Amino acid sequence: MFSAHLRNKAFFNSLRVGLAFLPVAIFVSMFEFALPLGIEEIGNDVTLVGLFIGIAWIIVTILDLLSGDLADIIGKKRGTLLGLTLFMIFTFLFGLTTNIWILFFLMIFAYIGYDFFYIAVQGFVVSTSPKKYFNFAAEGFYPLWDFGFIFGPLLGAFLITSFGQNSIYFTSLIFCGIALIFGLFLPKPTKSNKKGIIEKKVSLHEFFVYLNYLFKKDFWLLLGSMSCAFWYMLMIIAIPLFFIVSEGDIWLSAFILTAFMIPIFLTDIIVNYVASSRNKRFILVCLGYTLAGVSLIAFFISNDNLVMAICAALSTFGFQTVWATFDIEAGLLAKKGKEAMTESAFFFSKNLGFDFAPFFFAIVVAFLGIKAPFVVFGLISLLFAVVFLLKHKQIVFK
């Protein structure tokens, strides 16, 4: 009976967080759809999209080294609201300029705000949930958060075709503003540092010590997280640009990206119930990489839009299975009082994937064509499947 109470508490606590920040997920999905199109339109160069986003993410990755520790110190709730406020302000400013260099600097600050928000909010979810039942907490937050991403591409296409590109950025005040109001009413997690925040300072050394601890404890988990972030960044750049450049159809681009997003929500629900043991999670990782790799290769081969939409969805189902599994493992690794720093460490790993993916896109497109990133990364995904298959489960999930 007591165990059931803790499971329910973990679920409903994280569900409240997911509901509060659902509008942010919707806006982020619109923003991710619009940003590559906006950069390509202003700069008139597809490779410029990869270079700009890649450089911006490298800067953010460096700053993220301190984000988790800072969120643990000032409080996860306060960090969540602060990061969201920064993200809202700088994305709104996107709509006030057509200068490519000003846009570049605004993008850096917007990413900083978003990363700090998401690191803090994940730490918030972990810290308000009994560690033993974090998988139940994951059932409340992650599926609801990812559900919001389904609406972004089509809603973004509607706003762009009806009111112009800048209308996307102006809606940040609405979506993020609503979430800020809801976030104010969330309860604060229990502080593990009863002496207060004054006696603790942000420590880069402490972060690297903790990162080294995680690296030794589960290197493959960090590497897997990086591969998932690489895949996601590559797809949200490659899919819209491929269909805009090759087909000239923003609605088709939005439709394919929506098909890409839908399994993210569905996979979270399935994985959180199925991945109940490390053995099952190991199997899911191998199967996920395989499905994603085959689907991306099929996407490259096909010339039928419906088939490509199905392949995009299947690749998401595969990779999101891997990602959701790794998120559960990350939550189980977190030490008490180090929840946000743990998320920051995994964000650092993921951000390496975010960093390299845009450059990968730019290089592959420049030499092999705009559709080539799909087949190249499909082969890499199959390689990951083989690597994880060859690693014994005790090595992969210690």
Beta strands, then each sheet from edge to edge (+ up, - down):
end
